[in-house]
Amino acid sequence: METLVELIAKKRDGGRLTDEQIERIIRALGAGELADYQMSALLMAVFFRGMDDAEMVALTRAMLHSGDVLDLSSVPGVKVDKHSTGGVGDKVSICLAPLVAACGVPVPMVSGRGLGHSGGTLDKLEAIPGFRVNIETDAFARIVREVGTCMIGQTARIAPADKRIYALRDVTATVESIPLIVASILSKKLAEGIDGLVLDVKVGRGAFMKTEEDARKLATALARVGTLSGKQVVALLTDMSAPLGRAVGNAIETREAIDVLRGEGPDDTIACTLALGAEMLVLGKVAQSAEEAEKKLRDAIASGAGARVFERMIEAQGGDPAVVEDPSRLPRAPEAVLVYAETDGFVADIDALEIGLTAVAMGAGRTRADQAVDHAVGIEIVAPRGAGVRRGEPLARLHVRRQADAAAVAERVASAFRISSDPRAVPPLVIDRIVA
Amino acid sequence: METLVELIAKKRDGGRLTDEQIERIIRALGAGELADYQMSALLMAVFFRGMDDAEMVALTRAMLHSGDVLDLSSVPGVKVDKHSTGGVGDKVSICLAPLVAACGVPVPMVSGRGLGHSGGTLDKLEAIPGFRVNIETDAFARIVREVGTCMIGQTARIAPADKRIYALRDVTATVESIPLIVASILSKKLAEGIDGLVLDVKVGRGAFMKTEEDARKLATALARVGTLSGKQVVALLTDMSAPLGRAVGNAIETREAIDVLRGEGPDDTIACTLALGAEMLVLGKVAQSAEEAEKKLRDAIASGAGARVFERMIEAQGGDPAVVEDPSRLPRAPEAVLVYAETDGFVADIDALEIGLTAVAMGAGRTRADQAVDHAVGIEIVAPRGAGVRRGEPLARLHVRRQADAAAVAERVASAFRISSDPRAVPPLVIDRIVA
């Protein structure tokens, strides 16, 4: 049998690793027989040489089985989750999961935290007083069964190999590798015990994938590997050149998600929620078509059924369910400062990356995994893309701890807005739909 | 300033690292700010992307200055060393250094141990009873000054970054990278305080570089980077398809080197010693031409001056100098077993790699750096390339601990000989001479 070093050399030289070899590597990593410095060399070799579908399936499976696979057999129905590759202002999971659950599709969801310019669902949920994201697997299954959805963090027992490998990739310049991204996402999601998965692959400045070409490669790889892994998978490519919706920050994003559940909320956040939700309902076999599914979702908003599921989920996870009826119970920064337009015109573009980085600098996000976030601060877009503005009218509202914090932030936020003299068409939210 | 991860990404994306960036990386590695797993990812990126001359010079310098640079200013003359990329039966350093020193060129030599199929000078020298290769730098300089040469192992203070990086490369499939090989060799050699360096870049089955193309790339890179680092450098490409000389094993190789100093020894070992020695004498400015240099070397053999320097060096390093006059004082395996030809014909080829690996299996070498070697065992070629043999005549002599050890070894050694019905030309030893 080859040595582990020979397996690194095989990938380095463009060879194909067999299922057994990939399984051996992940097992050896867990057992301490393959050192971190060997794994990182292999990760860099994968960066250069890539992996074919069979290798990605094997890597996903090996990482998945490095930990527990949640047993949701006690939950009736076709379990479907959604994963977003991350962006700025992307609070969709928070309204989507309760809505889809209200329509009869169980949604077991393991989410992540914000890192770099992009936010994380767990941080947003933790803006709700008392809300706990660390839930043991038994309780997780029970909440999904009883409430329809539960949203937790990756526990030490879910795909530990992914945790280990992700930490290495982060510090070895091997994050941007499609096979590694695919295995990382799918190993965690498959560990949830799901039957189907809808992927929101974000494209643009504020996304991990800056170009449509790269995003399409990732989406097709995710769809193929997920399908080869025996799951039903649909991916949507969606625009992330500007922030999604109006709110960027933790509590204010949760509030926007509650707005959607209450039949309010910005058009693009609603559209994104409905598009992803429709796919989930069809995968979950409670709707025959996207049209039928969208009607069910709109009904669940109108009837308040989605909001009720969210309240029950918050309660089951130790939080204050009254925030749904009274969002003012969410933490709120003491000062609100407006950022004004300096010229007349139309908002042609808002740089999602700059808005995201500014929010991090305000304390809403983190640059290292061990940092705490301030749930109350954030940036609220007042004039979205397409809006006409006059000099002196507000573009954005900053939620800050002190007035003194606002000056530098205001300048950065203003610079993220591009004002044109003519109105420009807002790019479509859903760029493409990809299945294997 | 870029983060260290950004520097890894820069090389990964094909960028050029500046002198300052390379220096920072090596400093951070030493200070524990750059982890082994980050260094190994960078090493793999260098494997794929390479380095230009300026990067190799900077890497060599940074690794060199990670430790002490020996101060040989107290030694008069132009100090010249020789480095071989390693092969099977390559005992040339042991006769070469004393001969060159006898001709007036000081030779400060830091050597290595055998690993894998190739032997190491230190192991061969340690076959001499009492011989010590761990000599402190002060004593090293004194012995070079008083005797003309001293041969020691890499101390913890010589290029510690190289030690660390080499250990990583060995287990991360990043050994075979020309920039990394060049910096590893030159950083150690430049730490010796030399003025000139002659490189013996071996080519063929028994060498690290299997093809002339690869060997030529390495030799030219070594010559260029060594010259850019301010040293006089000449590289010879020499044949390593068959073992050099007759002896493969520690004590028997030392004995063959003593034979050369005594005017005996096989033609190819003598030729290799004279070719490299001539370059060293010219670099050392004690000869104007290779012809004049070769005459001086032959005179130093004939007069016994080389043998006397070797005796003095052995004495200075704690060993028994009487081995030079009486090589029977070297350790000797208790049993000698002959391997016989099975057909009539001519020895067309001897597989150096197979002979080297067989010697390791006999205990003469090591597969892991922490293994001990048996100095007494080895393989002696009786019928070298070009020799005519008849069925039943000896091809080789095995020096073993017990008769029972010989059977499996004999079969492997016999299989390494290729016997042809017609005599074949023996390839030339020196394939090319390369300067920057």
Interface residues (C-beta under 8 A of the other chain):
Chain A: V5 E6 I8 A9 R12 A35 D36 Y37 Q38 M39 S40 A41 L43 M44 A45 F47 F48 L168 D170 V171 T172 A173 T174
Chain B: V5 E6 I8 A9 R12 A35 D36 Y37 Q38 M39 S40 A41 L43 M44 A45 F47 F48 L168 D170 V171 T172 A173 T174
